[in-house]
Amino acid sequence: MEINKYIDHTLLKATATKEQIVKLCAEAKEYNFYAVCVNGSYVDLAKQELQDSDVKVAAVIGFPLGAMTTEAKVFEAKNCIEKGASEIDMVINIGKLLDGEYDYVENEIRLIKKAIGNNVLKVIFENCYLPEEQIKTVSQLAVNAGADFVKTSTGFGTGGATFEDVQLMKNVVKDKAQIKAAGGVRDTATAQKYIEMGVTRLGTSSGVSLVTTGVSDKNQY
């Protein structure tokens, strides 16, 4: 199993520097990861660093809280595509979901997908804040809105991906959307189990250690 082609090599910390993003991109090229995942201000740098490779650029939108306006998220998504991203990882409005404002949540996802056209949209739920029923509900909302992926977590909440949550998501989306597990994917056994469950992308800052030693520093995303 080639784990490297499942990995979105990720650096989203507030303290991320230009030098660290350049290193992230160099590692992504060296290990042939699927994509790098960065904050919007580093999309153009990542695109430049990866120009002679097959590694994609993914940008996070509304990150990490998801609580800004839909208009702001749509602008951010378009802006990142213009700067060279081909994948968008957006955070839903978690509070609106918890309030039962399902039309709002679905419409926001739909508008962002419309804004980025054929580019890939991954929808981050932040499952650690959601009861089971709402994980199921938002999985269906994302499918309804045309999302390409549903994604477990930002890695900045109170918890990351779990096998149980991924199974809940899979039961709803079936083959209508792909699944990305993110947050806490730090060892090869965990990564392989997610892949066996049907996950097609892994968001992790531990990519290098996953493909070299199989374990990593527990303090990483």
BAKOLDREN-762736 format. One record per residue: x negated, y negated, z negated of N, C-alpha, C, O in turn. Coordinates in steps of 0.02 Angstrom, whole numbers, plus 50000, padded with zeros to 5 digits. Layout:
BEGIN
XYZXYZXYZXYZ ...
! end
This chain:
BEGIN
499585006050000500005000050000499564993750000499144992849956 499664989550050499264983350054499624977750016500034974150044 499464977149953499794972149910499664965049936500094960749929 499074963949966498894957149986499414953850031499524947850027 499734957850075500214954850122500894953250090501334950550124 500964954850027501574953049990501474946649950501944943949922 500854944249946500694939049896500744931949923500464930249975 501114927849886501094920549892500604918149839500764918049780 500004916349860499454914449814499614907449788499644902649827 499704906849723500074901149695499654896949647499304899549603 499704890349656499424885649607499884879549603499894875349648 500264879249548500784874049542500704869849479501144865749463 500164870849442500064867049380500004859649393499754857449445 500224855649345500174848349350499444846149356499304840849384 498994850049329498284848249328497894850549389497284849649393 498234853549438497894856149497497534850549534497834845349549 496904851549549496494846549584496374848649656496504854349676 496134843849696495974845249766495494851249771495594855749812 494974851149730494474856549731494794863349719494604868349750 495274863549673495614869949657496064872249714496124878249727 496384867549748496804869249806496374871949863496564876749897 495814868749874495344871149926495124878249911495074882449955 494974879649847494774886349825495344891249836495234896849859 495954889249818496554893449827496614895649900496734901549915 496524890849945496584892250017496024896750041496134901250082 495424895650016494854899950034494974907150012494824911850049 495234907949952495404914749927495944917949969495914923949985 496444913949988497004916550028496744919150096496984924250121 496264915550124495974917750188495544923950178495574928750217 495134923850125494684929450112495064936050102494854941250127 495614935750064495984941850047496594942950092496974947650082 496684938450140497224939150189497914939550155498314943950170 498034934850109498684934350077499194931750127499024928850178 499834932850112500354930650159500394923050162500424920050217 500374919850103500464912550101500114909650039499934913349993 500014903150040499874899549978500504895649959500894893750003 500604894649895501184890949871500934885149829500614886149778 501094878949851500824872949820501374867649811501914868149841 501214862749770501654856949764501604852549826501104852849863 502114848549838502174844649899501574840349917501404839749976 501264837249868500714832649882500104836149910499644832949936 500084842849905499514846549930499664850449994499244854350017 500254849550022500434853250083499964851550140499724856050175 499834845150151499404843250208498694845850199498384847950248 498434845650137497774848350124497754855950137497294858450169 498254859450112498294866750122498334868350196498004872950220 498744864750232498824865850304498154864950340497964868950383 497794859750321497134858350350496644864050335496264866250379 496644866250273496174871550252496324878250284495884882450292 496954879350303497164885850329497264885850405497534890750432 497054880550439497234879650509496984885250555497294886650606 496434888350538496174893750581496324900650553495954905450565 496874901250518497054907650488497794909150498498174904950524 498004915150478498714917050483499094915550418499694916750414 498744912850369499054911650303499544905850309499384900550334 500154907050284500684901950287500624897050228500304898650178 500944891350235500984886550180501704886250155502164884750193 501794887750090502454887150058502424881150010501924880249975 502944877250008502984871449963503574872149916504114874549936 503484870149853504034870449806504424863849807504134858449815 505084864349799505544858749804505974858449741506224863549717 506054852349713506454851549652506134855249594506484857949551 505484855349593505114859749548504874856049486504654850349492 504894859149427505164865849412505864865849383506134871149369 506164860049374506804859649337507424860349380507934862849357 507374858349442507944858849488508504853749476509034854349505 508364848849434508904844449410508964837749446509364833549427 508564836749498508624830549536509204830849585509524836149592 509334825349620509914825349665509794829749726509224831049746 510344831849755510294835749817509934831749871509524834449908 510094825349876509784821049927509024820949919508654821049968 508794820649857508064820549844507754827149865507204827249894 508094832649852507824839249871507804840049947507324842749974 508324837749981508344838150054507774834150084507434836450130 507674828050059507134823850084506454827250072506034827550117 506364829950012505734833149994505594839150040505034840150062 506114843050052506034848950095505834846850166505364849750195 506194841950195506024839650263505314836950266504944838350312 505134833050215504474829950211503924835250211503414834450244 504034840650173503524845950168503464849750234502914851750253 504014850750268503994854050334503604849650383503194852150421 503744843150382503394838450426502644838550414502244837550460 502444839650352501734839550334501394846250346500784846850339 501774851450364501464857650384501684863950349501444869350364 502144863350301502404869450269502874873150317503214869950358 502884879750313503374883550353503834887550308504284890950331 503724886950241504154890250193504304885350136503864881550115 504914885450112505134881150058505404885350001505844889650011 505144884249940505384887649880505744882349837505424878449802 506404882349839506794877249803507074879949738507234885949732 507144875549689507464877349625508184875049628508324869349644 508644879549611509354877649607509464872649551509034871749508 510044869549551510244865349494510544870049441511124871949444 510124871749393510304876849343510894874649299511344878549285 510884868249279511434865649238512104865949273512604867649243 512104864249338512724864649377512984871849380513584873049375 512524876549389512724883649390513034885649324513554888849322 512704883749269512954885449202513634882249188514034884949150 513754876449220514404873049213514944876049258515524873949255 514754880849298515244883949343515364879949407515864881149441 514924875149422515014871149483514694874749542514184872649570 515014880249560514714884749611514704881649680514244882949719 515204877649697515214874349762514614869649769514304869249823 514454866149715513884861549716513234865449730512834863549773 513144870849693512534874849700512474877749770511944877349802 513014880649795513004883549862512884878349915512494879449962 513224872649909513164867249958512444864549960512184863050014 512134863949902511444861349900510964866049937510544863849976 511044872549924510624877449960510734876950035510264877050074 511374876450054511554876150125511254870050159510994870450215 511284864350125511024858050154510264858350163510004855750212 509924861450115509194862050121509014866850177508554865550216 509374872350181509244877050237509374873650304508984874650351 509904869750309510054866250371509494861350388509304860550446 509224858050337508704852950347508054855950372507664852550406 507914862250354507274865250374507334870050433506834872850455 507944871050457508044874950518507804882150513508004885850468 507364884050559507134890950563506584892650512506364898350508 506374887650475505864889050423506184892950365506784892750355 505764896450328505994901050276506194897250213505824893050188 506784898950186507014896050123507064901450070507414906450077 506694900350015506734904649956507074900649901506904894949888 507564903749869507974900349819507804903049749507914908849734 507524898649707507314900549640507884899549591508174894149586 508054904949555508624904749507508414902749437508804899549401 507824904449416507594903849346508024908249301508394905849258 507964914749312508394919749280508364919749204508844921749171 507804917549175507734917549102508274913349068508404914249008 508574908749105509094904349076509804906749092510294903549071 509864912249129510524914149155510764920849127510384925549122 511404921149108511694927749091511764931949154511754929349210 511834938449145511864943149201512374941249254512244941349314 512984939349230513524937749278513324932049323513504931949382 512954927049295512784921349337512204922849383512134919749436 511774927549365511264929849412511604932949472511404931849530 512124936949459512504940049514512844934649556512824934849618 513164929949522513534924649557513074920649602513234919549660 512504918449575512064914049614511714918049670511534915149721 511624924549661511374928649716511854928449775511634927849833 512504928849761513004928549814513034921549845513114920849905 512984916449803512994909549829512414908349877512504905149929 511824910949860511244910049903511334913449970511164910750022 511624919549968511764923150031512274919250072512184918350133 512804916950040513324913050075513034907050110513244905150165 512524903850078512234897650103511684898750155511404894050181 511534905150169511044906650222510324906950199509874906350241 510194907850135509514908250110509164914450139509474919550150 508514913750150508114919350175507884923950118507834930050126 507744920950060507514924550001507884922149939508084916349936 507974926649891508144924649823507524926049780507164930949791 507394921649733506774921949694506924921449620507364917649599 506574925249580506744926049509506614919849467507034918049425 506044916549477505794911949425505304906849454505034907749508 505204901449416504684896549433504014898549404503484896549430 504024902449350503414903649312503304898449259502824898849220 503754893349256503694887949207504274888049157504314883549114 504714892949161505254893649113505044897649053504444898349040 505524900249016505374904148955505194911348971504984915048926 505294913449034505124920249053505074920749129505324916349165 504754926049153504674927049224505104932649250505644934049224 504864935849303505234941249335505304947249288504854948649248 505874950749293505964957149259506244962149309506584960249357 506114968449297506374973649341507144973649340507464974649392 507434972449281508164972449274508474966949316508974968049350 508184960949313508464955349351508394956549427508854954949465 507834959249447507734960749518508264965749543508524965149598 508404970649501508914975649520509604972349527509984973949573 509774967849480510404964249484510454960349550510974960549584 509914956849567509894952849628509964957349690510334955749737 509604962849690509604967449746510304970449757510524971149814 510644972049703511324974949707511804970249743512264972449776 511694963749735512134958849766511914957149838512314957449884 511274955449847511054953049913510984958749964511044957650024 510864964849939510774970649983510264969050038509684967450023 510474969250101509994967750155510114960850185509854959150238 510504956750149510684950150177510164944750160510154939450190 509734946150111509184941650094508624945750065508734951150036 508004943250072507434946550042507354944149970507664939249949 506924947449932506834945849861506104944249848505644947849869 505994938749811505324936949787505314937249711505724934049678 504844941049685504734941349612504164936749594503634937149625 504264932449545503744927649526503764926549450504284927049419 503184925249423503124924049351502974930549315503404934849307 502344931249293502154937049254501934943149294501844948549267 501844942249360501604947849401500844947749398500514944349437 500564951649351499854950949336499444957349342498844957149333 499774962949356499384969149364499664973249422500244972449442 499244977649448499424981349508500024985849498500444986549543 500074989049440500634993549427501304989849431501774992249461 501324983849401501934979749403502084977749475502654978349498 501584975449511501674973349580501944979049623502404978149663 501644984949614501864990749654502574992849638502944994849683 502764992349574503454994149556503954989449590504474991649615 503794982849589504244978149623504304979749697504844979549725 503744981349728503754982949800504164989249813504544989549861 504094994149770504485000349776505234998949768505655002349798 505394993849727506104991949717506384988249777506994987449783 505954986049823506194982549882505994975249886506194971749932 505614972849836505364965949838504884965249897504444969449906 504964959849936504534958949994504024953349985503594952350028 504074949649930503574944449916503464943949841503934944549802 502834942749822502634941949752502314935049744501824933449778 502574931049698502264924649682501824925449622502054927149567 501174924149630500704925149575500074920949584499864919749641 499784918849529499134915649532498584920749518497994919049514 498794927049509498324932449494498174936749555497944942449549 498284934049615498214937949676497524941049685497474946949703 497004937149671496334939749682496194945749637495934950849660 496384945149573496254950749527496714956649543496534962449530 497314955349569497764960949589497454965149643497534971349643 497104962049690496834965849747496114967949735495834971749775 495804965649681495114967649668495044972249607494734977549612 495344970349551495274974349490495914977649466495894982449429 496484974849488497124977649467497384974749402497954976049383 496984970649368497214967349307496994960049310496584958149352 497264956049265497074948949266497144945749198497384948749150 496944939549197497004935449136497734934349119498114932049161 497934936149059498644935749039498894928549035499504927549030 498444923649037498674916649031498884913849098499114908149102 498804917749152498974915149217499714915949232500064920049203 499944911849280500644911949305500814918849331501374919949354 
! end
